[in-house]
Amino acid sequence: MKQNTIPDSIQVAAGEDYTEIRESIRSICANFPGKYWRDLEEKEAYPTEFVKTLTEAGYLAALIPEQYGGSGMQLRAAAAILEEIHANGCNAGACHAQMYIMGTLLRHGSEVQKSLYLPQIASGALRLQAFGVTEPTTGTDTTKLKTKAVRVGDHYIVNGQKVWTSRALHSDLMLLLARTTPLEEVKKKSEGLSVFLIDIRECLGKGLEIKPLKAMINHNATEVFFSDVKIPASSLIGEEGKGLKYILDGMNAERILVSAEAIGDARWFIKKTVEYANERIVFDRPIGKNQGIAFPIARAYAETEAADLVLRRAAALFAANLPCADDANMGKLLASEASWRAAEACIQTHGGFGFAREYDVERKWRETRLFQIAPISTNLVLSYIAEHILELPRTY
């Protein structure tokens, strides 16, 4: 079994960090109460005003370096932003991709690409919210994706289909993973995949079609179809054929950031549950006095604190450019399950009122269930832990 040794220089503290940022986020979220999100769901609409406010405050440019107009914050600061959004009853699903996609462009994009796009993304003139990876027939078996990009002179021709590409109808740019060398022609199945930064505005109606995909939660999911879509060769990020490596390179950051949202959800549920359990009187006593109510809330709280510490350690390792995949994956597992445990305790404590939309419990309950599936499923995290940490035989 691999020993998880953490350098002495990595310090992980409990308690609230980035207090000023959190207070600012709380102030913003106060202007977007539950009714705002419920109304959006009824219309299946995008939270344009919320995203605009976060953009103007500079929070969606948190990870963009200052030289390109961003804030140049550490990953932990970005995680605090997303956590606080969710802890205050809002949802960052409409805009978080701009943070977790950023690593691929920052680390592997050319200076021309970064100089052209990053300042406009930081200012809000452009949105980079769409991430085209998953396909209907391959799912998480990414090496077998069927979307192809064929080089023809100074451009590529793209054909294929993506699914669960959230926010594509509300984004100007899309990060696309496509196969540039047929699977049967590569030595390793992870080779021959390339990443492209596509200008959606230039491609719509020219072979690119985007269709809304209705789902259990209002994440503005879509299906994306490519039919002989012509994109300039300059759209390629990094070297051709090394795209999967670039995508994987950013997945630790993605897991840390999305898991921070799960932590935020858990904190929202716990606060909501404690308040209701203290206020709700049944049989002449607050229901929180019953262990059947109190114990699930207490367990959810303990699990949330434990998950938070693992994620903080992952972010500290990431900031130090040290391997953080073990903690990023374990943190993702623990945070998703802690948020779900808190959600279950909350809806059970509220009883019938948990199903009433005006309480927002059922909305957040539906939203937080996603974390056990995306951006990576619980079973795949367990497979990672078994193989890479415990050194058990690979299961797939």
C-alpha positions in Angstrom: 0.0 0.0 0.0 1.3 3.4 -1.0 2.3 5.7 1.9 0.6 9.0 1.7 3.5 11.2 3.0 2.7 14.9 3.3 5.6 17.4 3.3 6.1 19.3 6.6 5.7 22.5 4.7 2.1 21.8 3.9 0.0 23.4 6.6 -3.8 22.9 6.7 -5.8 25.0 9.1 -9.4 24.5 10.1 -11.9 27.4 10.5 -13.0 30.1 8.1 -10.3 31.3 5.6 -10.5 34.2 3.1 -12.9 36.0 5.4 -13.2 39.2 3.3 -13.9 37.2 0.1 -16.6 35.1 1.9 -18.3 38.2 3.3 -18.4 39.7 -0.1 -19.9 36.6 -1.6 -22.5 36.5 1.2 -23.4 40.1 0.4 -23.9 39.2 -3.3 -25.9 36.1 -2.6 -28.2 38.0 -0.3 -29.5 39.7 -3.5 -30.4 36.4 -5.1 -32.7 34.6 -2.6 -34.5 31.3 -3.1 -37.3 32.8 -5.1 -34.8 34.0 -7.8 -33.6 30.4 -8.3 -37.1 28.9 -8.1 -38.3 31.3 -10.8 -35.4 30.3 -13.0 -36.3 26.7 -12.7 -39.9 27.3 -13.8 -38.6 29.0 -16.9 -35.6 26.7 -17.3 -33.6 29.9 -17.6 -30.0 30.8 -17.2 -29.0 33.0 -14.1 -27.7 35.8 -16.3 -28.0 38.5 -13.7 -26.2 36.4 -11.0 -23.3 35.5 -13.4 -23.0 39.1 -14.5 -22.7 40.2 -10.9 -20.0 37.7 -10.1 -18.2 38.7 -13.2 -18.3 42.4 -12.5 -17.0 41.7 -8.9 -14.0 39.8 -10.5 -14.8 36.5 -8.9 -15.1 34.5 -12.1 -11.6 35.7 -13.0 -10.1 34.5 -9.8 -7.7 32.1 -11.4 -6.7 34.3 -14.3 -3.2 35.9 -13.7 -3.2 39.6 -13.1 -1.2 40.2 -16.3 -4.3 39.1 -18.2 -6.8 41.1 -16.1 -7.6 38.5 -13.5 -7.1 38.3 -9.8 -4.4 35.7 -9.8 -5.7 33.9 -6.7 -4.7 30.5 -5.4 -7.0 27.5 -6.0 -8.0 27.5 -2.4 -9.4 31.0 -2.7 -11.4 30.0 -5.8 -12.7 27.0 -3.7 -13.8 29.4 -1.0 -15.8 31.4 -3.5 -17.7 28.4 -4.8 -18.2 27.0 -1.4 -19.7 30.2 -0.1 -22.0 30.6 -3.1 -23.5 27.2 -2.3 -23.5 27.7 1.5 -25.8 30.8 0.9 -28.4 28.9 -1.1 -27.2 29.9 -4.6 -25.7 27.6 -7.2 -22.4 28.1 -9.1 -23.2 25.4 -11.7 -23.9 28.2 -14.2 -20.4 29.6 -14.1 -17.9 27.3 -12.3 -16.6 25.9 -15.5 -14.8 29.2 -16.2 -12.7 28.3 -13.2 -12.0 24.7 -13.6 -11.5 24.8 -17.4 -9.0 27.6 -17.0 -6.1 25.3 -16.1 -5.9 23.7 -19.5 -5.7 27.1 -21.2 -3.3 28.6 -18.7 -0.9 25.7 -18.6 -1.0 24.5 -22.2 -2.3 27.4 -24.3 0.0 29.5 -26.4 0.9 33.0 -25.5 -1.2 34.2 -28.5 -4.2 32.3 -27.2 -3.9 33.5 -23.7 -3.3 37.2 -24.7 -6.3 37.0 -27.1 -8.8 35.3 -24.8 -7.9 35.7 -21.2 -8.4 39.5 -20.9 -11.8 39.3 -22.6 -12.8 36.4 -20.3 -11.6 38.3 -17.2 -13.7 41.4 -18.2 -16.8 39.3 -19.1 -16.7 40.3 -22.7 -16.3 36.5 -23.5 -17.6 33.5 -21.6 -15.7 30.2 -21.5 -18.3 27.9 -19.9 -18.7 25.0 -22.2 -16.6 21.8 -21.9 -17.1 19.2 -24.6 -15.8 15.8 -23.5 -18.6 13.3 -22.6 -20.3 11.4 -25.4 -23.5 9.4 -25.5 -21.9 6.0 -26.2 -18.5 6.3 -24.4 -19.3 8.1 -21.1 -16.2 8.1 -18.9 -14.3 5.8 -21.3 -12.8 8.9 -22.7 -10.1 7.2 -24.8 -12.8 5.7 -27.1 -14.6 9.0 -27.8 -15.8 9.2 -31.4 -15.7 12.9 -32.2 -12.9 13.4 -34.8 -10.9 16.4 -35.9 -9.1 16.0 -39.2 -6.3 18.4 -40.2 -6.8 19.9 -43.7 -4.3 22.5 -44.5 -4.6 25.4 -42.1 -7.8 24.2 -40.5 -9.5 21.1 -38.9 -12.8 19.5 -39.9 -14.7 18.3 -36.8 -17.5 15.6 -36.8 -19.1 14.0 -33.8 -21.5 14.5 -30.9 -21.1 15.6 -27.3 -23.7 15.2 -24.5 -24.1 16.9 -21.1 -22.2 19.9 -22.3 -23.6 22.3 -19.9 -24.0 26.0 -20.7 -23.1 25.7 -24.4 -26.0 27.9 -25.3 -24.7 30.6 -22.9 -21.0 30.4 -23.8 -18.9 32.1 -26.4 -16.1 29.6 -26.3 -15.9 25.8 -25.9 -13.1 23.6 -24.8 -13.4 20.5 -27.0 -11.6 17.1 -26.8 -11.6 15.2 -30.1 -9.6 12.4 -31.6 -7.0 13.5 -34.2 -5.4 10.1 -34.7 -7.6 7.0 -35.1 -7.6 4.7 -32.1 -6.2 1.8 -34.1 -3.2 3.8 -35.2 -1.9 4.8 -31.7 0.4 2.8 -29.5 -1.4 3.8 -26.3 -5.2 4.4 -26.3 -4.6 7.6 -24.4 -2.7 9.1 -27.3 -4.1 10.7 -30.4 -6.6 13.0 -28.6 -6.4 16.8 -28.9 -7.9 19.8 -27.2 -9.3 22.7 -29.1 -10.6 26.1 -28.0 -13.6 26.7 -30.3 -15.3 30.0 -31.0 -19.0 28.9 -30.8 -20.2 32.2 -32.3 -18.2 31.5 -35.5 -19.4 27.9 -35.8 -23.1 28.0 -35.0 -25.2 27.4 -38.2 -22.1 26.2 -40.0 -22.3 22.6 -39.0 -22.5 23.2 -35.3 -25.9 22.6 -33.6 -26.7 22.9 -29.9 -29.9 21.4 -28.4 -31.1 21.9 -24.8 -31.1 18.7 -22.7 -33.8 18.9 -20.0 -32.7 17.4 -16.7 -33.6 17.0 -13.1 -31.7 20.2 -12.2 -31.5 23.5 -14.0 -27.9 23.3 -15.2 -28.7 24.3 -18.8 -27.3 21.0 -20.1 -27.1 20.5 -23.9 -26.3 18.1 -26.7 -23.8 19.4 -29.2 -23.5 18.1 -32.8 -20.6 18.7 -35.2 -21.1 18.1 -38.9 -18.1 19.1 -41.0 -17.4 22.0 -38.7 -14.4 24.0 -39.9 -12.1 25.5 -37.2 -8.8 27.2 -37.7 -5.6 25.2 -36.9 -4.8 28.0 -34.3 -7.7 26.5 -32.2 -5.4 23.7 -31.2 -4.2 23.9 -27.6 -0.7 22.6 -27.1 0.5 19.7 -29.2 -1.7 17.5 -31.3 -2.3 14.1 -29.8 -1.6 15.1 -26.2 -5.0 16.5 -25.3 -6.0 13.8 -22.8 -2.9 14.6 -20.7 -3.9 18.3 -20.7 -7.4 17.5 -19.7 -6.3 15.1 -16.9 -3.8 17.7 -15.7 -6.7 20.0 -14.9 -9.0 17.4 -13.3 -7.5 17.6 -9.9 -8.3 21.3 -9.8 -11.8 20.5 -11.1 -12.4 18.0 -8.4 -11.2 20.3 -5.6 -13.4 23.2 -6.9 -16.6 21.2 -7.4 -16.1 19.4 -4.1 -16.0 22.8 -2.4 -19.5 23.4 -3.8 -20.6 20.1 -2.1 -19.1 21.4 1.1 -21.1 24.6 0.7 -24.3 22.6 0.1 -23.6 20.6 3.2 -23.2 23.7 5.3 -26.5 25.2 3.9 -28.4 22.0 4.7 -26.9 21.7 8.2 -27.7 25.3 9.1 -31.2 25.0 7.6 -31.8 21.8 9.5 -30.6 23.0 12.9 -32.8 26.1 12.6 -35.9 24.1 11.8 -35.2 21.4 14.4 -35.0 24.1 17.1 -38.1 26.0 15.9 -40.4 23.1 15.0 -42.5 22.1 18.1 -44.2 18.6 18.1 -45.5 17.0 21.2 -44.8 20.2 23.1 -41.0 20.0 22.5 -38.6 21.0 19.7 -38.0 18.1 17.4 -34.2 18.7 17.6 -34.5 17.2 21.2 -35.1 13.8 19.6 -32.0 11.8 18.9 -33.5 10.5 15.7 -33.4 14.1 14.4 -30.2 15.2 16.2 -27.9 12.3 15.4 -28.1 12.4 11.6 -27.4 16.2 11.7 -24.5 15.7 14.0 -23.0 12.9 11.7 -23.4 15.1 8.6 -21.6 17.9 10.4 -18.7 15.6 11.4 -18.4 14.2 7.9 -18.5 17.7 6.3 -15.6 18.9 8.5 -13.6 15.8 7.7 -14.1 16.3 4.0 -13.2 19.9 4.2 -9.9 19.2 5.8 -8.9 16.7 3.1 -9.9 19.1 0.4 -7.8 21.9 2.0 -4.8 19.6 2.0 -5.4 18.8 -1.6 -5.5 22.5 -2.5 -2.3 23.1 -0.5 -0.5 20.4 -2.4 -1.8 21.8 -5.7 -0.5 25.2 -4.8 2.9 23.8 -4.0 3.0 21.9 -7.3 3.0 18.6 -5.5 1.0 15.5 -6.3 -2.5 16.0 -5.0 -4.6 13.4 -6.9 -5.0 11.1 -3.9 -6.5 13.9 -1.7 -8.4 15.4 -4.6 -10.2 12.1 -5.3 -10.7 11.2 -1.6 -12.0 14.7 -0.9 -14.4 14.5 -3.8 -15.8 11.2 -2.5 -16.1 12.5 1.1 -17.6 15.8 0.2 -20.2 14.4 -2.2 -21.3 11.9 0.5 -21.3 14.5 3.3 -23.5 16.8 1.3 -25.9 14.0 0.5 -26.0 12.9 4.1 -26.8 16.5 5.1 -29.4 16.8 2.4 -31.1 13.6 3.6 -31.1 14.8 7.2 -32.5 18.1 6.1 -35.4 16.8 4.0 -36.2 14.2 6.7 -36.2 16.7 9.4 -38.5 19.0 7.5 -40.9 16.1 6.7 -43.6 17.2 4.3 -42.4 20.8 4.3 -39.1 19.5 2.8 -41.1 18.8 -0.4 -42.6 22.3 -0.4 -40.7 24.4 -3.0 -40.8 27.6 -0.9 -38.4 26.1 1.6 -35.8 25.4 -1.2 -34.8 22.1 0.5 -36.1 20.0 -2.4 -34.2 22.1 -4.9 -30.9 21.9 -3.1 -31.6 18.2 -2.4 -31.8 17.6 -6.2 -28.8 19.7 -6.9 -26.5 18.1 -4.4 -27.2 14.6 -5.6 -25.3 15.4 -8.8 -21.9 15.4 -6.9 -21.9 11.6 -6.6 -22.0 11.4 -10.4 -20.1 14.4 -11.7 -17.5 15.4 -12.4 -16.5 11.8 -11.6 -18.7 9.0 -10.2 -18.2 7.6 -6.7 -17.4 4.2 -8.1 -14.6 5.5 -10.3 -13.1 7.3 -7.2 -13.2 4.1 -5.3 -11.5 2.4 -8.2 -8.8 5.0 -8.1 -8.3 4.6 -4.3 -8.1 0.8 -4.7 -5.6 0.8 -7.5 -3.4 3.8 -6.9 -3.4 4.1 -3.1 -4.1 0.6 -1.9 -2.3 -1.0 -4.9 -5.0 -3.5 -5.5 -5.4 -5.0 -9.1 -7.0 -2.7 -11.6 -10.8 -3.3 -11.9 -11.3 -2.0 -15.4 
